[in-house]
Amino acid sequence: MRPHSFPCPFPHSIPQGFWQTFAEGIWQALSCPLRHAFLRVALIGLVLYAPGAARAQEIALEHCDTLPVMEVVVGGQPMLFLVDTAATSMLNLKSFTSGRALDMKVTSWSGTLATSAREVTIGEMVVGNTKLVGLKLPAIDLSAVGNACGRKLDGILGVDLLAKLGATINLKRQSVHVRTVDEERETELVEEMHKEMARCVDAFNDSDEKVFGDCLDPKIVLFSMETELYGREQVVGYFRGRYFHQKPAARLEIQESAFHAIGEAMWYEYEFTIESARGLLHGRGMAMCRKSEGHWRMATMHHSIVKFEPTQASAASR
């Protein structure tokens, strides 16, 4: 008997017609817990890809002749900045006339020259949806660059500010990707989770049931084409029966990708191989880790077998 007693009606919000018939066919083919897993995954997809969901900042590049430029907003005014990863950021003296006079050296492909400049304080610069405040930048005469390419340039967005923005330039797509606060937070969570999961892979390879069990949420759910497991004890027992305490020891390798953070949970896709006395197993799936009591633990796993290569001894015993 399966450890659940909730009903599994078909969700009649699906539009009438062919797609409803198709969806009902799939629905009837799934067991009750798989139906709920299917709905959970579908809900995650709606959250991640709904029109109102947060999107990464992709800013289209423009051109001044062949040079990449982009629009930024300084003090509420739109301005055109040259994007140059080989230069430090600076302003055009013709666009920013106020500021403290200073001497500086400017290095370019033609050499290093001493020049007069002003230090200008910018209260706010907006790039995409990201604000930079309290910037102090040098301002020199950039007229020669603007005249050469045919447009007035108000400044140069150089390597220092691009790094501060977490920006990456995609010349093929002619765009600049600016990292968002959500992406920074997601990156931090992914790094945290990776450290914990590395410990769990080591525990699997060492057949350390105690440490491996602590990597699993007490209410973990594991689905595959051949089994449905509920709870930490069932999942540890499944791996114990198939892979732990073998000679030679079973070895797990896993590669995660496509991370999506939702609060203190992380959904991601993964591919894995398990080499054991039975053979070499290749698989892929989707999983969710959840952070609880200061640790990341596996809460949901849905995987399928891509390929199984039995050992000669295993094949001969069949």
Sine and cosine of phi, psi and omega as CSV:
sin_phi,cos_phi,sin_psi,cos_psi,sin_omega,cos_omega
0.00,0.00,0.72,-0.69,-0.04,-1.00
-0.98,0.21,0.58,-0.81,-0.11,-0.99
-0.98,0.18,0.87,0.50,0.09,-1.00
-0.33,-0.94,0.39,-0.92,-0.01,-1.00
-0.64,-0.77,0.31,0.95,-0.05,-1.00
-1.00,0.06,0.49,-0.87,0.00,-1.00
-0.96,0.28,0.36,-0.93,-0.03,-1.00
-0.76,-0.65,0.89,0.45,0.02,-1.00
-0.94,0.33,0.39,-0.92,0.06,-1.00
-0.96,0.26,0.72,-0.69,-0.01,-1.00
-0.96,0.27,0.97,-0.22,-0.14,-0.99
-0.98,0.22,0.18,0.98,0.08,-1.00
-0.97,0.25,-0.19,0.98,0.03,-1.00
-0.93,0.36,0.70,-0.72,-0.05,-1.00
-0.85,0.53,0.49,-0.87,0.01,-1.00
-0.92,0.39,0.32,-0.95,0.09,-1.00
0.94,-0.34,-0.41,-0.91,-0.10,-0.99
-0.85,0.53,-0.72,0.69,-0.10,-1.00
-0.91,0.41,-0.53,0.85,0.06,-1.00
-0.93,0.37,-0.68,0.74,0.03,-1.00
-0.87,0.50,-0.69,0.73,0.01,-1.00
-0.89,0.46,-0.73,0.69,-0.02,-1.00
-0.91,0.41,-0.62,0.78,0.02,-1.00
-0.90,0.44,-0.59,0.80,0.03,-1.00
-0.89,0.46,-0.71,0.71,0.05,-1.00
-0.90,0.45,-0.69,0.73,-0.04,-1.00
-0.85,0.53,-0.71,0.70,-0.04,-1.00
-0.93,0.36,-0.44,0.90,-0.02,-1.00
-0.98,0.22,-0.30,0.95,-0.04,-1.00
-1.00,-0.02,0.56,-0.83,0.13,-0.99
-0.96,0.29,0.25,-0.97,-0.08,-1.00
-0.83,0.55,-0.78,0.63,0.00,-1.00
-0.90,0.43,-0.54,0.84,0.05,-1.00
-0.92,0.39,-0.52,0.85,0.07,-1.00
-0.89,0.46,-0.70,0.72,0.01,-1.00
-0.92,0.38,-0.59,0.81,0.07,-1.00
-0.90,0.44,-0.66,0.75,0.02,-1.00
-0.86,0.51,-0.69,0.72,0.00,-1.00
-0.91,0.40,-0.60,0.80,0.01,-1.00
-0.90,0.44,-0.70,0.71,0.01,-1.00
-0.90,0.43,-0.65,0.76,0.02,-1.00
-0.89,0.45,-0.63,0.78,0.01,-1.00
-0.91,0.42,-0.67,0.74,0.06,-1.00
-0.86,0.52,-0.67,0.74,0.02,-1.00
-0.87,0.49,-0.65,0.76,0.02,-1.00
-0.90,0.43,-0.65,0.76,0.00,-1.00
-0.91,0.41,-0.69,0.73,-0.09,-1.00
-0.96,0.29,-0.55,0.83,-0.16,-0.99
-0.89,-0.46,0.22,0.98,0.06,-1.00
-0.91,0.42,0.44,-0.90,-0.04,-1.00
-0.84,0.55,-0.51,0.86,-0.04,-1.00
-1.00,0.05,-0.04,1.00,-0.04,-1.00
-0.94,0.35,0.43,-0.90,-0.03,-1.00
-0.91,0.42,0.67,-0.74,0.02,-1.00
-0.89,-0.46,0.51,-0.86,0.11,-0.99
-0.91,0.42,0.47,-0.88,-0.02,-1.00
-0.99,0.10,0.93,-0.38,0.08,-1.00
-0.90,-0.44,0.91,-0.41,-0.06,-1.00
-0.94,-0.34,0.81,-0.59,-0.03,-1.00
-0.94,0.33,0.68,-0.73,0.10,-1.00
-0.99,0.13,0.60,-0.80,0.18,-0.98
-0.97,-0.26,-0.10,-1.00,-0.01,-1.00
-0.66,-0.75,0.61,-0.80,0.19,-0.98
-0.90,-0.43,0.99,-0.14,-0.24,-0.97
0.86,0.51,-0.90,-0.43,0.02,-1.00
-0.98,-0.20,-0.01,1.00,-0.07,-1.00
-1.00,0.09,0.67,-0.74,0.03,-1.00
-0.97,0.22,0.76,-0.66,0.03,-1.00
-0.72,-0.70,0.32,-0.95,0.05,-1.00
-0.50,-0.87,0.39,-0.92,-0.01,-1.00
-1.00,0.05,0.74,-0.67,0.15,-0.99
-0.80,-0.59,0.25,-0.97,0.00,-1.00
-0.89,-0.45,0.85,-0.53,-0.01,-1.00
-0.86,-0.52,0.87,-0.50,-0.01,-1.00
0.86,0.51,0.52,0.86,0.01,-1.00
1.00,0.08,-0.01,1.00,-0.03,-1.00
-0.94,-0.35,0.76,-0.64,0.07,-1.00
-0.93,0.36,0.71,-0.71,-0.02,-1.00
-0.66,-0.75,0.36,-0.93,-0.04,-1.00
-0.95,-0.31,0.85,-0.53,-0.02,-1.00
-0.88,-0.47,0.67,-0.74,0.14,-0.99
-0.95,0.30,0.70,-0.71,0.06,-1.00
-0.99,-0.12,0.90,-0.43,-0.11,-0.99
-0.64,-0.76,0.95,-0.31,-0.02,-1.00
-0.98,0.21,-0.10,0.99,-0.01,-1.00
-0.97,-0.23,0.15,0.99,-0.04,-1.00
-0.76,-0.65,0.33,-0.94,0.18,-0.98
-1.00,0.05,0.38,-0.93,-0.06,-1.00
-0.94,0.33,0.63,-0.78,0.04,-1.00
-0.40,-0.92,0.21,-0.98,-0.04,-1.00
-0.92,-0.40,0.34,-0.94,0.09,-1.00
-1.00,0.05,0.85,-0.53,-0.02,-1.00
-0.84,0.54,-0.47,0.88,0.00,-1.00
-0.94,0.34,-0.41,0.91,-0.01,-1.00
-0.99,-0.12,-0.39,0.92,-0.03,-1.00
-0.78,-0.63,1.00,-0.09,-0.14,-0.99
-1.00,0.01,-0.34,0.94,-0.02,-1.00
-1.00,-0.02,0.30,-0.96,0.04,-1.00
0.72,-0.69,0.13,-0.99,-0.06,-1.00
-1.00,0.02,0.75,-0.66,-0.02,-1.00
-0.95,0.33,0.61,-0.79,0.08,-1.00
-0.39,-0.92,0.30,-0.95,0.07,-1.00
-0.99,-0.15,0.61,-0.79,0.01,-1.00
-0.51,-0.86,0.24,-0.97,0.06,-1.00
-0.91,-0.41,0.70,-0.71,-0.01,-1.00
-0.91,-0.41,0.81,-0.59,0.00,-1.00
-0.95,-0.30,0.75,-0.66,0.06,-1.00
-0.62,-0.79,-0.14,-0.99,-0.01,-1.00
-0.88,0.48,-0.40,0.92,-0.05,-1.00
-1.00,-0.02,-0.04,1.00,0.01,-1.00
0.81,-0.59,-0.16,-0.99,-0.01,-1.00
-0.93,-0.37,0.78,-0.63,-0.03,-1.00
-0.80,-0.59,0.59,-0.81,0.12,-0.99
-1.00,0.08,0.63,-0.78,-0.04,-1.00
-0.48,-0.88,0.28,-0.96,0.08,-1.00
-1.00,-0.01,0.60,-0.80,-0.05,-1.00
-0.53,-0.85,0.14,-0.99,0.13,-0.99
-0.84,-0.54,0.56,-0.83,0.11,-0.99
-1.00,-0.10,0.88,-0.47,-0.09,-1.00
-0.93,-0.36,0.74,-0.68,0.08,-1.00
-0.99,-0.11,0.83,-0.55,0.01,-1.00
-0.96,-0.27,0.86,-0.52,-0.01,-1.00
-0.91,0.42,-0.67,0.75,-0.04,-1.00
-0.44,-0.90,0.75,-0.66,0.14,-0.99
-0.84,-0.54,0.77,-0.64,-0.04,-1.00
-0.92,-0.40,0.83,-0.55,0.06,-1.00
-0.87,-0.50,0.94,-0.35,-0.14,-0.99
0.92,0.40,-0.88,-0.48,0.08,-1.00
-0.95,-0.31,0.16,0.99,-0.06,-1.00
-0.98,-0.22,0.74,-0.68,-0.01,-1.00
-0.96,-0.27,0.71,-0.70,0.16,-0.99
-0.92,-0.40,0.78,-0.63,-0.08,-1.00
-0.85,-0.52,0.45,-0.89,0.09,-1.00
0.90,0.44,0.63,0.78,0.00,-1.00
-0.99,0.13,0.63,-0.78,0.15,-0.99
-0.89,-0.46,0.91,-0.42,-0.08,-1.00
-0.78,-0.63,0.54,-0.84,0.10,-1.00
-0.97,0.26,0.53,-0.85,0.06,-1.00
-0.84,-0.54,0.83,-0.56,0.06,-1.00
-0.77,-0.64,0.13,-0.99,0.00,-1.00
-0.98,0.21,0.93,-0.37,0.02,-1.00
-0.97,-0.23,0.31,0.95,-0.07,-1.00
-0.85,0.52,-0.61,0.79,-0.06,-1.00
-0.89,0.46,-0.61,0.79,0.00,-1.00
-0.93,0.36,-0.70,0.71,0.02,-1.00
-0.89,0.45,-0.66,0.75,0.00,-1.00
-0.91,0.42,-0.58,0.81,-0.03,-1.00
-0.93,0.37,-0.56,0.83,-0.05,-1.00
-0.98,-0.19,-0.20,0.98,0.14,-0.99
0.99,-0.14,0.16,0.99,0.05,-1.00
-0.64,-0.77,0.48,-0.88,0.06,-1.00
-0.96,0.26,0.80,-0.60,0.05,-1.00
-0.96,-0.27,0.75,-0.67,-0.03,-1.00
-1.00,-0.04,-0.17,0.99,0.01,-1.00
0.10,-0.99,-0.02,-1.00,0.04,-1.00
-0.84,-0.54,0.81,-0.59,0.11,-0.99
-1.00,-0.04,0.99,-0.17,-0.14,-0.99
-0.99,-0.13,-0.14,-0.99,-0.14,-0.99
-0.89,0.46,-0.52,0.85,-0.04,-1.00
-0.93,0.37,-0.72,0.69,0.01,-1.00
-0.97,0.25,-0.54,0.84,0.07,-1.00
-0.88,0.48,-0.63,0.77,0.04,-1.00
-0.92,0.39,-0.64,0.77,0.02,-1.00
-0.90,0.43,-0.54,0.84,0.03,-1.00
-0.98,0.18,-0.21,0.98,-0.12,-0.99
0.91,0.42,0.61,0.79,-0.11,-0.99
-1.00,0.02,0.61,-0.79,0.16,-0.99
-0.80,-0.60,0.61,-0.79,-0.08,-1.00
-0.96,-0.28,0.79,-0.62,0.04,-1.00
-0.93,-0.38,0.99,-0.14,-0.06,-1.00
-0.94,0.35,-0.50,0.87,0.03,-1.00
-0.90,0.43,-0.67,0.74,0.02,-1.00
-1.00,-0.01,-0.09,1.00,-0.01,-1.00
0.81,0.58,0.83,0.56,-0.03,-1.00
-0.51,-0.86,0.30,-0.95,0.09,-1.00
-0.88,-0.48,0.80,-0.59,0.05,-1.00
-0.99,-0.12,0.84,-0.54,0.03,-1.00
-0.95,-0.30,0.81,-0.59,-0.05,-1.00
-0.92,0.40,0.69,-0.72,0.01,-1.00
-0.99,-0.10,0.24,-0.97,0.06,-1.00
-0.87,0.49,-0.65,0.76,0.02,-1.00
-0.89,0.46,-0.63,0.78,0.02,-1.00
-0.92,0.39,-0.63,0.78,0.05,-1.00
-0.89,0.46,-0.70,0.72,0.02,-1.00
-0.90,0.44,-0.66,0.75,0.01,-1.00
-0.90,0.44,-0.64,0.77,0.03,-1.00
-0.88,0.48,-0.66,0.75,0.03,-1.00
-0.89,0.46,-0.69,0.72,-0.01,-1.00
-0.92,0.40,-0.63,0.77,0.02,-1.00
-0.88,0.47,-0.68,0.73,0.01,-1.00
-0.89,0.45,-0.67,0.74,0.05,-1.00
-0.86,0.51,-0.75,0.66,-0.06,-1.00
-0.90,0.44,-0.64,0.77,0.00,-1.00
-0.86,0.51,-0.68,0.73,-0.01,-1.00
-0.88,0.48,-0.68,0.73,-0.01,-1.00
-0.93,0.36,-0.67,0.74,-0.05,-1.00
-0.93,0.36,-0.48,0.88,0.08,-1.00
-0.88,0.47,-0.63,0.77,0.06,-1.00
-0.89,0.45,-0.60,0.80,-0.02,-1.00
-0.94,0.33,-0.62,0.78,0.06,-1.00
-0.89,0.45,-0.67,0.75,0.05,-1.00
-0.88,0.48,-0.64,0.77,0.01,-1.00
-0.90,0.44,-0.65,0.76,0.06,-1.00
-0.87,0.50,-0.76,0.65,-0.06,-1.00
-0.93,0.38,-0.40,0.92,0.04,-1.00
-1.00,-0.08,0.03,1.00,-0.07,-1.00
0.81,0.58,0.59,0.81,0.01,-1.00
-1.00,0.03,1.00,-0.05,-0.11,-0.99
-0.91,0.42,-0.57,0.82,-0.03,-1.00
-0.91,0.41,-0.77,0.64,-0.01,-1.00
-0.92,0.39,-0.67,0.74,0.01,-1.00
-0.89,0.45,-0.65,0.76,0.03,-1.00
-0.88,0.47,-0.59,0.81,0.02,-1.00
-0.94,0.35,-0.28,0.96,0.06,-1.00
-0.98,0.19,-0.18,0.98,-0.07,-1.00
-0.97,-0.26,0.68,-0.73,0.13,-0.99
-0.89,0.46,0.63,-0.78,0.01,-1.00
-0.81,0.59,-0.47,0.88,-0.03,-1.00
-0.94,-0.34,0.50,0.86,-0.01,-1.00
-0.83,0.56,0.57,-0.82,0.08,-1.00
-0.85,-0.53,0.81,-0.59,0.01,-1.00
-0.84,-0.54,0.83,-0.55,0.03,-1.00
-0.88,-0.48,0.69,-0.72,0.20,-0.98
-0.66,-0.75,-0.02,-1.00,-0.01,-1.00
-0.92,0.38,-0.33,0.94,-0.10,-1.00
-0.92,-0.39,-0.18,0.98,-0.08,-1.00
-0.45,-0.89,0.35,-0.94,0.11,-0.99
-0.73,-0.68,0.87,-0.50,-0.08,-1.00
-0.85,-0.52,0.63,-0.78,-0.06,-1.00
-0.76,-0.65,0.85,-0.53,0.07,-1.00
1.00,-0.07,0.39,-0.92,-0.08,-1.00
-0.86,0.51,-0.68,0.73,-0.08,-1.00
-0.90,0.44,-0.68,0.73,0.01,-1.00
-0.90,0.44,-0.68,0.74,-0.05,-1.00
-0.93,0.37,-0.70,0.71,0.04,-1.00
-0.89,0.46,-0.64,0.77,0.03,-1.00
-0.89,0.45,-0.60,0.80,0.03,-1.00
-0.89,0.46,-0.74,0.68,-0.02,-1.00
-0.95,0.30,-0.52,0.85,0.05,-1.00
-0.88,0.47,-0.72,0.70,-0.05,-1.00
-0.93,0.37,-0.45,0.89,-0.09,-1.00
-0.98,-0.21,-0.55,0.84,-0.22,-0.98
-0.73,-0.69,-0.44,0.90,-0.12,-0.99
-0.98,0.18,0.46,-0.89,0.12,-0.99
0.86,0.51,0.59,0.80,0.07,-1.00
-0.99,-0.12,0.35,-0.94,0.15,-0.99
-0.76,-0.65,0.89,-0.46,-0.05,1.00
-0.93,0.36,0.34,-0.94,-0.07,-1.00
-0.92,0.40,0.62,-0.79,0.10,-1.00
-0.93,0.38,0.54,-0.84,-0.03,-1.00
-0.77,-0.63,0.81,-0.58,0.01,-1.00
-0.97,-0.24,0.72,-0.70,0.18,-0.98
-0.77,-0.63,0.69,-0.73,-0.08,-1.00
-0.64,-0.77,0.63,-0.78,0.05,-1.00
-0.81,-0.58,0.87,-0.50,-0.01,-1.00
-0.99,-0.14,0.44,-0.90,0.02,-1.00
-0.37,-0.93,0.10,-1.00,0.11,-0.99
0.79,0.61,0.86,0.51,-0.04,-1.00
-0.98,0.18,0.61,-0.79,0.08,-1.00
-0.65,-0.76,0.93,-0.37,0.01,-1.00
-1.00,0.03,0.70,-0.71,0.10,-0.99
-0.72,-0.69,0.98,-0.19,-0.08,-1.00
0.89,0.46,-0.79,-0.61,0.01,-1.00
-0.99,-0.14,0.46,0.89,0.06,-1.00
-0.83,-0.56,0.45,-0.89,-0.02,-1.00
-0.72,-0.70,0.90,-0.44,0.13,-0.99
-1.00,-0.06,0.62,-0.78,0.03,-1.00
-0.34,-0.94,0.28,-0.96,0.09,-1.00
-0.98,-0.18,0.41,-0.91,0.00,-1.00
-0.50,-0.87,0.43,-0.90,0.17,-0.99
-0.83,-0.56,0.58,-0.81,-0.07,-1.00
-0.56,-0.83,0.37,-0.93,0.18,-0.98
-0.75,-0.66,0.62,-0.79,0.12,-0.99
-0.79,-0.62,0.89,-0.45,0.05,-1.00
-0.99,-0.16,0.86,-0.52,-0.06,-1.00
-0.64,-0.77,-0.04,-1.00,0.02,-1.00
-0.90,0.45,-0.40,0.92,0.00,-1.00
-0.98,0.19,-0.52,0.86,-0.04,-1.00
0.46,-0.89,-0.24,-0.97,-0.02,-1.00
-0.95,-0.33,0.86,-0.50,-0.05,-1.00
-0.96,-0.30,0.77,-0.64,0.09,-1.00
-0.92,-0.39,0.72,-0.70,0.00,-1.00
-0.48,-0.88,0.14,-0.99,0.06,-1.00
-0.53,-0.85,0.28,-0.96,0.01,-1.00
-0.03,-1.00,-0.18,-0.98,0.05,-1.00
-0.79,-0.61,0.62,-0.78,-0.03,-1.00
-0.64,-0.77,0.30,-0.95,0.10,-1.00
-0.73,-0.68,0.81,-0.59,0.12,-0.99
-0.96,-0.27,0.55,-0.83,-0.01,-1.00
-0.76,-0.65,0.64,-0.77,0.01,-1.00
-1.00,-0.03,0.83,-0.56,0.03,-1.00
-0.55,-0.83,0.65,-0.76,0.00,-1.00
0.81,0.59,0.60,0.80,0.06,-1.00
0.98,0.18,0.07,1.00,-0.02,-1.00
-0.77,-0.64,0.52,-0.85,0.09,-1.00
-1.00,0.03,0.76,-0.65,0.00,-1.00
-0.73,-0.69,0.55,-0.83,0.02,-1.00
-0.95,0.31,0.84,-0.54,-0.04,-1.00
-0.95,-0.32,-0.54,0.84,-0.02,-1.00
-0.58,-0.82,0.68,-0.74,0.10,-0.99
-0.68,-0.74,0.75,-0.66,0.10,-1.00
-0.79,-0.61,0.95,-0.32,-0.02,-1.00
-0.72,-0.69,0.36,-0.93,0.02,-1.00
-0.74,-0.67,0.44,-0.90,0.01,-1.00
-1.00,0.05,0.81,-0.59,0.04,-1.00
-1.00,0.01,-0.67,0.74,-0.06,-1.00
-0.33,-0.94,0.63,-0.78,0.09,-1.00
-0.78,-0.62,0.81,-0.58,0.01,-1.00
-0.92,-0.39,0.99,-0.17,-0.04,-1.00
-0.93,0.36,0.49,-0.87,0.12,-0.99
-0.95,0.32,0.28,-0.96,0.00,-1.00
-0.87,0.50,-0.65,0.76,-0.01,-1.00
-0.92,0.40,-0.65,0.76,0.00,-1.00
-0.92,0.39,-0.65,0.76,0.00,-1.00
-0.92,0.38,-0.59,0.81,-0.04,-1.00
-0.94,0.33,-0.47,0.88,-0.04,-1.00
-0.99,0.17,-0.13,0.99,-0.03,-1.00
-0.97,0.25,0.00,0.00,0.00,0.00
